[in-house]
Amino acid sequence: MADTEQVDDSKQAVKDERRAAKLAQQISSFAQAHGGAEGQIAYIGRKGSRIVLVGDDGGWGDLVAPTYAVARSAVEKSGITVHEDFDGDFAAKVETGPYEWTRMAGIQIGGPSNG
């Protein structure tokens, strides 16, 4: 029984490595398109971990990794700066536009609905 567990662990490790490499490539592409990037990893429960990316031009996006370890490996492979928290100077780099205001807060402050 121990042999099958080792095989399963080995297969999972290979799968995780491939996923981290793919995420790293996506992060690097984002960074290249936005003049550089920084990120933050947030655990989102059973779904995995969210990698929030903020470009040097204020553009932002996110990716979801199946585990925190895969997310950590991806950002390390990509070479971006990783912040522990999404606050302060890092959060201030995000530029939002009309879409974000209507989608996230517009309804509460009297903006147009998204319906």
C-alpha positions as CSV (number, residue, x, y, z in Angstrom):
1,M,0.0,0.0,0.0
2,A,2.9,2.4,0.7
3,D,4.1,2.0,-2.8
4,T,0.9,3.2,-4.3
5,E,0.9,6.2,-2.0
6,Q,4.4,7.1,-3.2
7,V,3.3,6.8,-6.8
8,D,0.3,9.0,-6.1
9,D,2.5,11.6,-4.3
10,S,4.9,11.5,-7.2
11,K,2.2,12.1,-9.8
12,Q,0.8,14.9,-7.7
13,A,4.2,16.5,-7.4
14,V,4.6,16.4,-11.2
15,K,1.2,17.8,-11.7
16,D,1.8,20.6,-9.2
17,E,5.1,21.5,-10.8
18,R,3.5,21.8,-14.2
19,R,0.7,24.0,-12.8
20,A,3.3,26.2,-11.1
21,A,5.3,26.5,-14.3
22,K,2.1,27.5,-16.3
23,L,1.1,30.1,-13.7
24,A,4.6,31.5,-13.6
25,Q,4.5,31.9,-17.4
26,Q,1.1,33.7,-17.1
27,I,2.5,36.0,-14.3
28,S,5.6,36.8,-16.4
29,S,3.4,37.6,-19.4
30,F,1.3,39.9,-17.2
31,A,4.4,41.6,-15.9
32,Q,5.8,42.1,-19.4
33,A,2.5,43.6,-20.6
34,H,2.3,46.0,-17.7
35,G,5.9,47.2,-17.3
36,G,6.6,45.0,-14.3
37,A,4.4,43.6,-11.6
38,E,4.1,42.8,-7.9
39,G,1.8,40.3,-6.3
40,Q,0.2,39.0,-3.1
41,I,-1.0,35.4,-2.3
42,A,-4.2,34.9,-0.4
43,Y,-5.5,31.6,0.8
44,I,-9.2,31.2,-0.4
45,G,-10.1,27.9,1.2
46,R,-10.7,24.6,-0.5
47,K,-10.4,26.3,-3.9
48,G,-6.8,27.1,-3.3
49,S,-4.9,30.4,-3.3
50,R,-5.4,33.6,-5.2
51,I,-2.5,35.4,-6.7
52,V,-3.3,39.1,-7.1
53,L,-1.1,40.9,-9.6
54,V,-0.6,44.6,-9.8
55,G,1.3,46.0,-12.8
56,D,3.6,49.0,-12.7
57,D,1.0,50.8,-14.9
58,G,-1.8,50.2,-12.3
59,G,-3.4,47.4,-14.2
60,W,-4.4,44.4,-12.1
61,G,-5.6,40.9,-12.4
62,D,-5.6,37.6,-10.5
63,L,-5.0,33.9,-10.9
64,V,-6.0,30.9,-8.8
65,A,-3.6,28.1,-7.9
66,P,-4.9,24.8,-6.5
67,T,-2.7,25.2,-3.3
68,Y,-0.7,27.8,-1.5
69,A,2.5,25.8,-2.3
70,V,1.8,25.9,-6.0
71,A,1.0,29.7,-5.8
72,R,4.3,30.3,-3.9
73,S,6.3,28.2,-6.4
74,A,4.7,30.1,-9.3
75,V,5.5,33.6,-8.0
76,E,9.1,32.5,-7.1
77,K,9.6,31.1,-10.6
78,S,8.2,34.4,-12.2
79,G,10.6,36.5,-10.1
80,I,8.0,39.2,-9.1
81,T,8.0,40.9,-5.7
82,V,5.5,39.3,-3.3
83,H,3.8,41.2,-0.5
84,E,2.5,39.7,2.6
85,D,-0.6,42.0,2.7
86,F,-2.6,43.9,0.2
87,D,-2.5,47.3,1.8
88,G,-0.6,50.6,1.9
89,D,1.6,51.5,-1.0
90,F,1.0,48.3,-2.8
91,A,-2.8,48.7,-2.8
92,A,-2.5,52.3,-3.8
93,K,-0.8,51.2,-7.1
94,V,-4.1,49.7,-8.4
95,E,-5.9,51.9,-10.9
96,T,-9.7,51.4,-11.1
97,G,-12.0,52.7,-13.8
98,P,-15.7,53.1,-14.4
99,Y,-16.2,49.3,-14.7
100,E,-14.8,48.6,-11.3
101,W,-16.7,51.4,-9.6
102,T,-20.0,50.2,-11.0
103,R,-19.3,46.6,-10.4
104,M,-17.9,46.8,-6.9
105,A,-19.3,49.9,-5.3
106,G,-21.4,51.8,-7.7
107,I,-24.7,50.2,-6.7
108,Q,-24.2,51.1,-3.0
109,I,-23.3,54.7,-3.8
110,G,-26.0,55.4,-6.3
111,G,-24.1,54.5,-9.5
112,P,-25.7,52.7,-12.4
113,S,-26.6,49.1,-12.0
114,N,-24.9,46.2,-13.8
115,G,-28.2,44.6,-14.9
